[in-house]
Amino acid sequence: MIKYIIPAIIVFLIVLFWEKITDFVEKNFNIKLNYIVVSSIIAAIAIILLLLNY
């Protein structure tokens, strides 16, 4: 059950704080982030790591 709840929470937090994340990255690294690409990559990595660990 934890396998499915934790990735959902991570994705929810990324979506919730997306504006702050993009502002932080843009200020520090001068890189504009594409919402769909970055969120899908982070979600995929998080799901894969959590499924491998449990």
Secondary structure, 3 states (H helix, E strand, C coil): CHHHHHHHHHHHHHHHCHHHHHHHHHHHHCCCCCHHHHHHHHHHHHHHHHHHHC
